[in-house]
Structures are given as structure tokens and as C-alpha cells.
Amino acid sequence: MPLLPVAQLYLRDVPLLRPPGEADLLQVLWCPYDHEPDWKPATAVFWRSAASVGDVLATPPEPYEVNYPGYVPEPCLLAPEAITEYPNSLDRGPELRQVVGDWSRWQAAGVDVDGSYAEYPAEFYDGNLADAPGGKVGGWPPWGRTDPYRRYCAVCEAQMVPLLTIASFEWDGGERRGWAPYEDRAGAYAAGHRAGLSPAQPTKVEVGRADNMQLYVCPASPEHPHTDLIQ
């Protein structure tokens, strides 16, 4: 079964990448089958030098069978953009969680917050400021299925860091739709998109029904085995 390309990122476009040695190209692939123990696509991470890439296939190999159509990405071009995001409230300590959950502090700061958040101000923080949705390099993890927990390298036991988030949707139709890029907002909230043509789902990838797959790497050595997690 051929592995399918999920992401190809160049250091020139994404300076946040920290490749090993002379590498300047990150390639992420996966197998379009569910693998034990977590029943998700098995991922492979390759760091390469773009100058050393020889013959390039005009069309990547297609699988003869897949577990789920959402495991076959639709080819598209990326327009990387640097953004500022903040940790999910679950990643905050008790004191800071109390601060973001204090409605009076939001009012005193003069933030334009809808009054509907008065009883649950932390929802405004998580929906509009914390852990940006969609595909991203680095950034803060989008917790949801589980509470935060640390992941450690199987080789050197260093705490692993997020490398890439593979998202089912770039934004949703709720409060997090404010993360939609300006150029996509005209059609971002329109109803009746034909299947697979929503601007919020350009790659047609679906991990679960609306989940994210996070890839983690060892900060001490990118050559140590990576790990992944569904959230």
C-alpha cells in the first residue's frame, strides 16, 4: 500500500520549522488505513534537502483501497500565514484559568465581548484567542477529547513539542469561524456547499468526523521517532 502525501513544507515558507542538518524540506505521509492501537492512519515524517530531490512524480500513487475517503487528501497549494494564538484554558495554570473566567476582567479591559459570554467568559477566550483551529505548524494543541498530557521521547525522554496539526476543518461554523482567512470569508459562512467544496475543508481530509491529528517531535533530535495523537 503506497503512503499518501499529506503535507510538504519548505523552510523558506515556514521559518518555524527546525529541520536537522542541511534539510530544508518536510514531507509528511500516511497510510490510508486505520492502525492499532488507536485506529488512525500511520504517519511517516521525512526531512530532506530540496536540492537533492531528483525525479518528481507528476501524479502521486493512488491507493487501491482505503478505510475512509477522508484519508485521501485533495492536492492543493498552501499560503502560510503567521498568527498569534494563546494556550487553551486547559493548558493554563489554576490562577490564569481563574483570570480568563472572570467576566469583570474582560469588561475592565474594554474588550468587545458579546454579553452572551457573561456567564461563561472562558468560552470566549477558548473560541476566539486560544489554539487556532485548522492545519498549522507548531502552535498550541487543540485539546478536546482529553485533558492535556505531556508526551515524552521514547529515546531520550525529552518532552516532545508539536510539529504539525492535520485538521479536518480549517474553522467551524460556530464561534471559531472568526479564524477564517480574510480572502475566504465571503464564502466562509454560506450554506449549501457541495460535498468537498467547502472553503473550510480545502484538502477534504477528515480525521474522525471533525478531529485533528497532532504530530509531535523530539526537540533534542528531529531524527528521534515522532508520535501522533488524535484530538
GROMACS elastic network, one bead per residue, 0.5 to 0.9 nm:
[ bonds ]
;  ai    aj funct       b0    kb
    1    31     6  0.74074   500
    1    32     6  0.85520   500
    1    62     6  0.89914   500
    1    63     6  0.64269   500
    1    64     6  0.78747   500
    1    65     6  0.85281   500
    2    30     6  0.87887   500
    2    31     6  0.71215   500
    2    32     6  0.87966   500
    2    61     6  0.66210   500
    2    62     6  0.72782   500
    2    63     6  0.63233   500
    3    29     6  0.58665   500
    3    30     6  0.52333   500
    3    32     6  0.73595   500
    3    43     6  0.86085   500
    3    44     6  0.84138   500
    3    61     6  0.81789   500
    3    62     6  0.87505   500
    3    63     6  0.81459   500
    4    28     6  0.86140   500
    4    29     6  0.52784   500
    4    30     6  0.54254   500
    4    31     6  0.62735   500
    4    32     6  0.72057   500
    4    60     6  0.75594   500
    4    61     6  0.74142   500
    4    62     6  0.75062   500
    4    63     6  0.79641   500
    4    71     6  0.86209   500
    4    72     6  0.72096   500
    4    73     6  0.78581   500
    5     8     6  0.75819   500
    5    27     6  0.74183   500
    5    28     6  0.61866   500
    5    30     6  0.67362   500
    5    60     6  0.77642   500
    5    72     6  0.87864   500
    5    73     6  0.76023   500
    5    75     6  0.89117   500
    6    27     6  0.77830   500
    6    28     6  0.55613   500
    6    29     6  0.51288   500
    6    30     6  0.68573   500
    6    72     6  0.84808   500
    6    73     6  0.64027   500
    6    74     6  0.89785   500
    6    75     6  0.87111   500
    6   166     6  0.82314   500
    6   203     6  0.89819   500
    6   205     6  0.88463   500
    7    26     6  0.78237   500
    7    27     6  0.58470   500
    7    28     6  0.51585   500
    7    29     6  0.70228   500
    7   166     6  0.86522   500
    8    25     6  0.71688   500
    8    26     6  0.56638   500
    8    28     6  0.64677   500
    8    29     6  0.89074   500
    9    12     6  0.86532   500
    9    13     6  0.72132   500
    9    14     6  0.69779   500
    9    17     6  0.87241   500
    9    24     6  0.84995   500
    9    25     6  0.58223   500
    9    26     6  0.51419   500
    9    27     6  0.65905   500
    9    28     6  0.87509   500
    9    78     6  0.88380   500
   10    13     6  0.54366   500
   10    14     6  0.62289   500
   10    15     6  0.83291   500
   10    17     6  0.84243   500
   10    24     6  0.58721   500
   10    26     6  0.64084   500
   10    27     6  0.89200   500
   10    50     6  0.81224   500
   11    15     6  0.52558   500
   11    16     6  0.76764   500
   11    17     6  0.61688   500
   11    18     6  0.82058   500
   11    19     6  0.80576   500
   11    23     6  0.84979   500
   11    25     6  0.60942   500
   11    26     6  0.79385   500
   12    15     6  0.61084   500
   12    24     6  0.76329   500
   12    25     6  0.88902   500
   13    16     6  0.89613   500
   13    79     6  0.85591   500
   13    80     6  0.67414   500
   14    17     6  0.60429   500
   14    80     6  0.69154   500
   14    81     6  0.85427   500
   14    82     6  0.86874   500
   14   137     6  0.80537   500
   15    18     6  0.77572   500
   16   137     6  0.73738   500
   16   138     6  0.74825   500
   17    24     6  0.85367   500
   17    26     6  0.83602   500
   17   137     6  0.75805   500
   17   138     6  0.81659   500
   17   163     6  0.79730   500
   18    24     6  0.87223   500
   18   219     6  0.88423   500
   18   222     6  0.81087   500
   19    22     6  0.75863   500
   19    23     6  0.56498   500
   19    24     6  0.63691   500
   19    25     6  0.76885   500
   19    26     6  0.77048   500
   19    47     6  0.66048   500
   19    48     6  0.85035   500
   19   222     6  0.69335   500
   20    23     6  0.58526   500
   20    24     6  0.84045   500
   20    47     6  0.73119   500
   20    48     6  0.88526   500
   20   221     6  0.76390   500
   20   222     6  0.62183   500
   20   223     6  0.75248   500
   21    24     6  0.87015   500
   22    48     6  0.80497   500
   22    49     6  0.64027   500
   23    26     6  0.80590   500
   23    47     6  0.59352   500
   23    50     6  0.73999   500
   24    47     6  0.73326   500
   24    48     6  0.62979   500
   24    49     6  0.52598   500
   24    50     6  0.63078   500
   24    51     6  0.88867   500
   25    46     6  0.81989   500
   25    47     6  0.57837   500
   25    48     6  0.50937   500
   25    49     6  0.57846   500
   25    50     6  0.58112   500
   26    45     6  0.73294   500
   26    46     6  0.58910   500
   26    48     6  0.64140   500
   26    49     6  0.87636   500
   27    44     6  0.82858   500
   27    45     6  0.60028   500
   27    46     6  0.51112   500
   27    47     6  0.64601   500
   27    48     6  0.77507   500
   28    43     6  0.70914   500
   28    44     6  0.58007   500
   28    46     6  0.63729   500
   28    47     6  0.88907   500
   29    42     6  0.84878   500
   29    43     6  0.57288   500
   29    44     6  0.51996   500
   29    45     6  0.66088   500
   29    46     6  0.83485   500
   30    33     6  0.85464   500
   30    41     6  0.59289   500
   30    42     6  0.53874   500
   30    44     6  0.59261   500
   30    45     6  0.88041   500
   30    71     6  0.84963   500
   31    34     6  0.79490   500
   31    35     6  0.86746   500
   31    41     6  0.53711   500
   31    42     6  0.53706   500
   31    43     6  0.66331   500
   31    44     6  0.85213   500
   31    66     6  0.86472   500
   31    71     6  0.81658   500
   32    40     6  0.85565   500
   32    41     6  0.56303   500
   32    42     6  0.77724   500
   32    63     6  0.78710   500
   32    65     6  0.81779   500
   32    66     6  0.53154   500
   32    67     6  0.63268   500
   32    68     6  0.73639   500
   32    69     6  0.86237   500
   32    70     6  0.87176   500
   32    71     6  0.51776   500
   32    72     6  0.68188   500
   33    39     6  0.82795   500
   33    40     6  0.70676   500
   33    41     6  0.53709   500
   33    42     6  0.74673   500
   33    65     6  0.86585   500
   33    66     6  0.58559   500
   33    67     6  0.51047   500
   33    68     6  0.76754   500
   33    71     6  0.78111   500
   34    38     6  0.79938   500
   34    42     6  0.72636   500
   34    66     6  0.89367   500
   34    67     6  0.66385   500
   34    68     6  0.87893   500
   35    38     6  0.66711   500
   35    40     6  0.53322   500
   35    41     6  0.59247   500
   35    42     6  0.61688   500
   36    40     6  0.72746   500
   36    42     6  0.88772   500
   37    40     6  0.82603   500
   38   229     6  0.87097   500
   38   230     6  0.84494   500
   39    42     6  0.88253   500
   40   207     6  0.78748   500
   40   208     6  0.84165   500
   40   213     6  0.89098   500
   40   230     6  0.79686   500
   41    71     6  0.76985   500
   41   207     6  0.86800   500
   42   228     6  0.87794   500
   43   215     6  0.85785   500
   43   226     6  0.89421   500
   43   227     6  0.84999   500
   43   228     6  0.77917   500
   44   226     6  0.83627   500
   45   225     6  0.88269   500
   45   226     6  0.75876   500
   47   222     6  0.85302   500
   47   223     6  0.86323   500
   48    51     6  0.86819   500
   48    52     6  0.76503   500
   48    53     6  0.79604   500
   49    52     6  0.54259   500
   49    53     6  0.69716   500
   50    53     6  0.54123   500
   50    54     6  0.88912   500
   51    54     6  0.80360   500
   53    56     6  0.75129   500
   56    59     6  0.87211   500
   57    60     6  0.60793   500
   57    61     6  0.85771   500
   59    62     6  0.85425   500
   62    65     6  0.87568   500
   62    72     6  0.85701   500
   63    66     6  0.67344   500
   63    72     6  0.85190   500
   65    68     6  0.88682   500
   66    69     6  0.67308   500
   66    71     6  0.71892   500
   66    72     6  0.78999   500
   67    70     6  0.87514   500
   67    71     6  0.74897   500
   68    71     6  0.56339   500
   68    72     6  0.78845   500
   68   206     6  0.86193   500
   69    72     6  0.57595   500
   69    73     6  0.86187   500
   69   204     6  0.85996   500
   69   205     6  0.81353   500
   69   206     6  0.81374   500
   70    73     6  0.69189   500
   70   168     6  0.84793   500
   70   203     6  0.89606   500
   70   204     6  0.61012   500
   70   207     6  0.69550   500
   70   208     6  0.85240   500
   71   204     6  0.83991   500
   71   205     6  0.58859   500
   71   206     6  0.64926   500
   71   207     6  0.73734   500
   72   203     6  0.86648   500
   72   204     6  0.76789   500
   72   205     6  0.66114   500
   72   206     6  0.88078   500
   73    76     6  0.87940   500
   73   203     6  0.53106   500
   73   204     6  0.58812   500
   73   205     6  0.52825   500
   73   206     6  0.87266   500
   74   202     6  0.73133   500
   74   204     6  0.58528   500
   74   205     6  0.74196   500
   75   202     6  0.86181   500
   75   203     6  0.64851   500
   76   202     6  0.72017   500
   76   203     6  0.65856   500
   80   136     6  0.87061   500
   83   132     6  0.85728   500
   84   129     6  0.83460   500
   84   132     6  0.84620   500
   84   139     6  0.87958   500
   85   128     6  0.89892   500
   85   129     6  0.58145   500
   85   130     6  0.54177   500
   85   131     6  0.56982   500
   85   132     6  0.60683   500
   85   139     6  0.73624   500
   85   140     6  0.75322   500
   86    89     6  0.87377   500
   86   125     6  0.88718   500
   86   126     6  0.86321   500
   86   129     6  0.59908   500
   86   131     6  0.58235   500
   86   132     6  0.81196   500
   86   139     6  0.83785   500
   86   140     6  0.69907   500
   87    90     6  0.78007   500
   87    91     6  0.57898   500
   87    92     6  0.67992   500
   87   126     6  0.83384   500
   87   129     6  0.83726   500
   87   130     6  0.52489   500
   87   131     6  0.57351   500
   87   139     6  0.84932   500
   87   140     6  0.56072   500
   87   141     6  0.76691   500
   87   142     6  0.86765   500
   88    91     6  0.52684   500
   88    92     6  0.68750   500
   88   125     6  0.82016   500
   88   126     6  0.58920   500
   88   129     6  0.85292   500
   88   130     6  0.50480   500
   88   131     6  0.57377   500
   88   140     6  0.72947   500
   88   141     6  0.75564   500
   88   142     6  0.70206   500
   88   143     6  0.72545   500
   89    92     6  0.50863   500
   89    93     6  0.81914   500
   89    96     6  0.80578   500
   89    97     6  0.59103   500
   89   100     6  0.78084   500
   89   122     6  0.73441   500
   89   125     6  0.77237   500
   89   126     6  0.64693   500
   89   130     6  0.75202   500
   90    93     6  0.78217   500
   90    97     6  0.76997   500
   90   143     6  0.76577   500
   90   147     6  0.68560   500
   90   148     6  0.67241   500
   91    97     6  0.87663   500
   91   140     6  0.88359   500
   91   141     6  0.88199   500
   91   143     6  0.86760   500
   91   147     6  0.85697   500
   91   148     6  0.65378   500
   92    95     6  0.79337   500
   92    96     6  0.58747   500
   92    97     6  0.58296   500
   93    96     6  0.55333   500
   93    97     6  0.61405   500
   93    98     6  0.86946   500
   94    97     6  0.51095   500
   94    98     6  0.62448   500
   94    99     6  0.88019   500
   95    98     6  0.51946   500
   95    99     6  0.64673   500
   96   100     6  0.63342   500
   96   101     6  0.84490   500
   97   100     6  0.53996   500
   97   101     6  0.61220   500
   97   102     6  0.87315   500
   97   122     6  0.78825   500
   98   101     6  0.50608   500
   98   102     6  0.62716   500
   98   122     6  0.88272   500
   99   102     6  0.52845   500
   99   103     6  0.85871   500
   99   105     6  0.72647   500
   99   122     6  0.88671   500
  100   103     6  0.77047   500
  100   105     6  0.77772   500
  100   106     6  0.78686   500
  100   121     6  0.68066   500
  100   122     6  0.54892   500
  100   124     6  0.88925   500
  100   125     6  0.68010   500
  101   105     6  0.85520   500
  101   106     6  0.88968   500
  101   119     6  0.88954   500
  101   120     6  0.68950   500
  101   121     6  0.52068   500
  101   123     6  0.83025   500
  101   125     6  0.84646   500
  102   105     6  0.56174   500
  102   106     6  0.70744   500
  102   118     6  0.88527   500
  102   120     6  0.86456   500
  102   121     6  0.66447   500
  102   122     6  0.78462   500
  103   106     6  0.53167   500
  103   107     6  0.64748   500
  103   108     6  0.87684   500
  103   117     6  0.80171   500
  103   118     6  0.58253   500
  103   119     6  0.75122   500
  103   120     6  0.78351   500
  103   121     6  0.56186   500
  103   122     6  0.84916   500
  104   107     6  0.50557   500
  104   108     6  0.60707   500
  104   109     6  0.85604   500
  104   118     6  0.87099   500
  105   108     6  0.50180   500
  105   109     6  0.61069   500
  105   110     6  0.87327   500
  106   109     6  0.51677   500
  106   110     6  0.65602   500
  106   111     6  0.58537   500
  106   112     6  0.84697   500
  106   113     6  0.75163   500
  106   121     6  0.79534   500
  107   110     6  0.52544   500
  107   111     6  0.62775   500
  107   112     6  0.81731   500
  107   113     6  0.78754   500
  108   111     6  0.78211   500
  110   113     6  0.84759   500
  113   116     6  0.82880   500
  113   117     6  0.71459   500
  113   118     6  0.86155   500
  113   121     6  0.86867   500
  113   124     6  0.76342   500
  114   117     6  0.59753   500
  114   118     6  0.78480   500
  114   124     6  0.87221   500
  115   118     6  0.53701   500
  115   119     6  0.86360   500
  116   119     6  0.72772   500
  116   120     6  0.80897   500
  116   121     6  0.87210   500
  117   120     6  0.50490   500
  117   122     6  0.80729   500
  117   123     6  0.71171   500
  117   124     6  0.64736   500
  118   121     6  0.56817   500
  119   122     6  0.89398   500
  120   123     6  0.57043   500
  120   124     6  0.75191   500
  121   124     6  0.53191   500
  121   125     6  0.67876   500
  121   126     6  0.89950   500
  122   125     6  0.50492   500
  122   126     6  0.62101   500
  122   127     6  0.84565   500
  123   126     6  0.51226   500
  123   127     6  0.58214   500
  123   128     6  0.82904   500
  124   127     6  0.51957   500
  124   128     6  0.58310   500
  124   129     6  0.76552   500
  124   175     6  0.81707   500
  125   128     6  0.55540   500
  125   129     6  0.52483   500
  125   130     6  0.61596   500
  126   129     6  0.58941   500
  126   131     6  0.73255   500
  126   176     6  0.88322   500
  127   130     6  0.64878   500
  127   131     6  0.83872   500
  127   132     6  0.84529   500
  127   174     6  0.87601   500
  127   175     6  0.58468   500
  127   176     6  0.52744   500
  127   177     6  0.89346   500
  127   178     6  0.87843   500
  128   131     6  0.86857   500
  128   132     6  0.80146   500
  128   175     6  0.70076   500
  128   176     6  0.60756   500
  128   177     6  0.87566   500
  128   178     6  0.70087   500
  128   179     6  0.76442   500
  129   132     6  0.72394   500
  130   133     6  0.88771   500
  130   140     6  0.78961   500
  130   142     6  0.84918   500
  131   139     6  0.70457   500
  131   140     6  0.51285   500
  131   141     6  0.62517   500
  131   142     6  0.55915   500
  131   143     6  0.85507   500
  132   135     6  0.88982   500
  132   136     6  0.83503   500
  132   139     6  0.80096   500
  132   140     6  0.77473   500
  132   141     6  0.87848   500
  132   142     6  0.76482   500
  132   171     6  0.86023   500
  132   176     6  0.82541   500
  132   179     6  0.69983   500
  133   136     6  0.80874   500
  133   142     6  0.72538   500
  133   167     6  0.76272   500
  133   169     6  0.76880   500
  133   170     6  0.58856   500
  133   171     6  0.57559   500
  133   172     6  0.84212   500
  133   176     6  0.74912   500
  133   179     6  0.72625   500
  133   212     6  0.89658   500
  134   165     6  0.73758   500
  134   166     6  0.73123   500
  134   167     6  0.50686   500
  134   168     6  0.73518   500
  134   169     6  0.57207   500
  134   171     6  0.60119   500
  134   179     6  0.87343   500
  134   200     6  0.85604   500
  134   212     6  0.81446   500
  135   164     6  0.73202   500
  135   165     6  0.51197   500
  135   166     6  0.50643   500
  135   167     6  0.50202   500
  135   168     6  0.82649   500
  135   169     6  0.79910   500
  135   170     6  0.64376   500
  135   212     6  0.84340   500
  136   139     6  0.70555   500
  136   163     6  0.84122   500
  136   164     6  0.57486   500
  136   165     6  0.52420   500
  136   166     6  0.72902   500
  136   167     6  0.82981   500
  137   162     6  0.75681   500
  137   163     6  0.56218   500
  137   165     6  0.64602   500
  138   141     6  0.84938   500
  138   161     6  0.76363   500
  138   162     6  0.50519   500
  138   164     6  0.58114   500
  138   165     6  0.76709   500
  138   216     6  0.89900   500
  139   162     6  0.68953   500
  139   163     6  0.82283   500
  139   164     6  0.84147   500
  139   165     6  0.87104   500
  140   143     6  0.89105   500
  140   162     6  0.75011   500
  141   148     6  0.83680   500
  141   162     6  0.72711   500
  141   165     6  0.81322   500
  141   214     6  0.75263   500
  141   231     6  0.86045   500
  142   165     6  0.88936   500
  142   212     6  0.78522   500
  142   214     6  0.87086   500
  142   231     6  0.68516   500
  143   146     6  0.62537   500
  143   147     6  0.63917   500
  143   148     6  0.64144   500
  143   231     6  0.60297   500
  144   147     6  0.69071   500
  144   148     6  0.87246   500
  144   231     6  0.59149   500
  145   211     6  0.89203   500
  145   230     6  0.80401   500
  145   231     6  0.52873   500
  146   149     6  0.82130   500
  146   231     6  0.72321   500
  150   159     6  0.68215   500
  150   160     6  0.75965   500
  151   157     6  0.88133   500
  151   158     6  0.85084   500
  151   159     6  0.58564   500
  151   160     6  0.55464   500
  151   161     6  0.80288   500
  151   216     6  0.80144   500
  151   227     6  0.83940   500
  152   155     6  0.87145   500
  152   156     6  0.81652   500
  152   157     6  0.50685   500
  152   158     6  0.54400   500
  152   160     6  0.52800   500
  152   161     6  0.89150   500
  152   218     6  0.78082   500
  153   156     6  0.56646   500
  153   158     6  0.52731   500
  153   159     6  0.63126   500
  153   160     6  0.60206   500
  153   217     6  0.77044   500
  153   218     6  0.58421   500
  153   219     6  0.89777   500
  153   224     6  0.74706   500
  153   225     6  0.75254   500
  153   226     6  0.77974   500
  153   227     6  0.83766   500
  154   157     6  0.57548   500
  154   158     6  0.83293   500
  154   224     6  0.80204   500
  154   225     6  0.74013   500
  154   226     6  0.88846   500
  155   158     6  0.82260   500
  155   218     6  0.89841   500
  155   224     6  0.67050   500
  155   225     6  0.78252   500
  156   218     6  0.85020   500
  156   220     6  0.81295   500
  156   224     6  0.84611   500
  157   160     6  0.83846   500
  157   218     6  0.86420   500
  158   218     6  0.65561   500
  158   219     6  0.72935   500
  158   220     6  0.69926   500
  159   217     6  0.88914   500
  159   218     6  0.69514   500
  159   219     6  0.76277   500
  160   216     6  0.58399   500
  160   217     6  0.53395   500
  160   219     6  0.62571   500
  160   220     6  0.87621   500
  160   226     6  0.84668   500
  160   227     6  0.86371   500
  161   215     6  0.84970   500
  161   216     6  0.52844   500
  161   217     6  0.56218   500
  161   218     6  0.64587   500
  161   219     6  0.65611   500
  162   165     6  0.77262   500
  162   214     6  0.68673   500
  162   215     6  0.59746   500
  162   217     6  0.64922   500
  162   218     6  0.89901   500
  163   214     6  0.75209   500
  163   215     6  0.54722   500
  163   216     6  0.51769   500
  163   217     6  0.60974   500
  164   213     6  0.82518   500
  164   214     6  0.58892   500
  164   215     6  0.51896   500
  164   216     6  0.71991   500
  165   212     6  0.65142   500
  165   213     6  0.57097   500
  165   215     6  0.62948   500
  166   169     6  0.89805   500
  166   205     6  0.82681   500
  166   206     6  0.89642   500
  166   207     6  0.80833   500
  166   211     6  0.88465   500
  166   212     6  0.56584   500
  166   213     6  0.50615   500
  166   214     6  0.63248   500
  166   215     6  0.80648   500
  167   170     6  0.65838   500
  167   201     6  0.87981   500
  167   205     6  0.73281   500
  167   206     6  0.72534   500
  167   207     6  0.71084   500
  167   210     6  0.78578   500
  167   211     6  0.65501   500
  167   213     6  0.64445   500
  167   214     6  0.84494   500
  168   171     6  0.89605   500
  168   200     6  0.87892   500
  168   201     6  0.68535   500
  168   203     6  0.84602   500
  168   204     6  0.74150   500
  168   205     6  0.54226   500
  168   207     6  0.56356   500
  168   208     6  0.79483   500
  168   209     6  0.74673   500
  168   210     6  0.53092   500
  168   211     6  0.57989   500
  168   212     6  0.60596   500
  168   213     6  0.85562   500
  169   172     6  0.67848   500
  169   200     6  0.54816   500
  169   201     6  0.51049   500
  169   202     6  0.82972   500
  169   203     6  0.88845   500
  169   204     6  0.83848   500
  169   205     6  0.79674   500
  169   206     6  0.76673   500
  169   210     6  0.67559   500
  169   211     6  0.80824   500
  169   212     6  0.83905   500
  170   177     6  0.86630   500
  170   179     6  0.80921   500
  170   180     6  0.72875   500
  170   199     6  0.82770   500
  170   201     6  0.62518   500
  170   202     6  0.82953   500
  171   174     6  0.84787   500
  171   176     6  0.60421   500
  171   177     6  0.51962   500
  171   178     6  0.79130   500
  171   179     6  0.63518   500
  171   180     6  0.62032   500
  171   188     6  0.88591   500
  171   200     6  0.58338   500
  171   201     6  0.84079   500
  172   175     6  0.76201   500
  172   176     6  0.58363   500
  172   177     6  0.51811   500
  172   178     6  0.88595   500
  172   179     6  0.88415   500
  172   180     6  0.87558   500
  172   200     6  0.73419   500
  173   176     6  0.69949   500
  173   177     6  0.54132   500
  173   188     6  0.82225   500
  173   189     6  0.67014   500
  174   177     6  0.57763   500
  174   178     6  0.85470   500
  175   178     6  0.66081   500
  175   179     6  0.89660   500
  176   179     6  0.59555   500
  176   180     6  0.82048   500
  177   180     6  0.56117   500
  177   185     6  0.89187   500
  177   188     6  0.77549   500
  177   189     6  0.79692   500
  178   181     6  0.83071   500
  178   185     6  0.87823   500
  179   182     6  0.87898   500
  180   183     6  0.83110   500
  180   184     6  0.64809   500
  180   185     6  0.61441   500
  180   188     6  0.69786   500
  180   200     6  0.77840   500
  181   184     6  0.53983   500
  181   185     6  0.63783   500
  181   188     6  0.88652   500
  182   185     6  0.53184   500
  182   186     6  0.80492   500
  183   186     6  0.72224   500
  183   187     6  0.89589   500
  184   187     6  0.59066   500
  184   188     6  0.57498   500
  184   199     6  0.67583   500
  184   200     6  0.84839   500
  185   189     6  0.70512   500
  185   199     6  0.88898   500
  186   189     6  0.73309   500
  186   190     6  0.78119   500
  187   190     6  0.52472   500
  187   191     6  0.86313   500
  187   198     6  0.83361   500
  187   199     6  0.70855   500
  188   191     6  0.87471   500
  188   198     6  0.78125   500
  188   199     6  0.63157   500
  188   200     6  0.68887   500
  190   193     6  0.72785   500
  192   195     6  0.88894   500
  192   198     6  0.89473   500
  193   196     6  0.79025   500
  193   197     6  0.61166   500
  193   198     6  0.55196   500
  193   199     6  0.86900   500
  194   197     6  0.54928   500
  194   198     6  0.70103   500
  195   198     6  0.71916   500
  196   199     6  0.87204   500
  196   201     6  0.68687   500
  196   202     6  0.75338   500
  196   203     6  0.83177   500
  196   204     6  0.57539   500
  197   200     6  0.83870   500
  197   201     6  0.70749   500
  197   202     6  0.69528   500
  197   204     6  0.81044   500
  198   201     6  0.53862   500
  198   202     6  0.67635   500
  198   204     6  0.87287   500
  199   202     6  0.56251   500
  200   203     6  0.89748   500
  201   204     6  0.53144   500
  201   205     6  0.72429   500
  201   206     6  0.86961   500
  202   205     6  0.80955   500
  203   206     6  0.87632   500
  206   209     6  0.61075   500
  206   210     6  0.64653   500
  206   211     6  0.72672   500
  206   212     6  0.82610   500
  207   210     6  0.63674   500
  207   211     6  0.52677   500
  207   212     6  0.60263   500
  207   213     6  0.67659   500
  207   230     6  0.78476   500
  208   211     6  0.54944   500
  208   212     6  0.80132   500
  208   230     6  0.84922   500
  211   230     6  0.68012   500
  211   231     6  0.56420   500
  212   229     6  0.81624   500
  212   230     6  0.56835   500
  212   231     6  0.52024   500
  213   228     6  0.66313   500
  213   229     6  0.55674   500
  213   231     6  0.63494   500
  214   227     6  0.83685   500
  214   228     6  0.53626   500
  214   229     6  0.51546   500
  214   230     6  0.63558   500
  214   231     6  0.74835   500
  215   226     6  0.69447   500
  215   227     6  0.58375   500
  215   229     6  0.66282   500
  216   226     6  0.56431   500
  216   227     6  0.52604   500
  216   228     6  0.58981   500
  216   229     6  0.81568   500
  217   220     6  0.88559   500
  217   221     6  0.80819   500
  217   222     6  0.62414   500
  217   223     6  0.85977   500
  217   224     6  0.74391   500
  217   225     6  0.71768   500
  217   227     6  0.66554   500
  217   228     6  0.88260   500
  218   221     6  0.55541   500
  218   222     6  0.57260   500
  218   223     6  0.79792   500
  218   224     6  0.62728   500
  218   225     6  0.76330   500
  218   226     6  0.68777   500
  219   222     6  0.65428   500
  220   223     6  0.89284   500
  220   224     6  0.83286   500
  221   224     6  0.56367   500
  222   225     6  0.77533   500
  222   226     6  0.79684   500
  223   226     6  0.82556   500
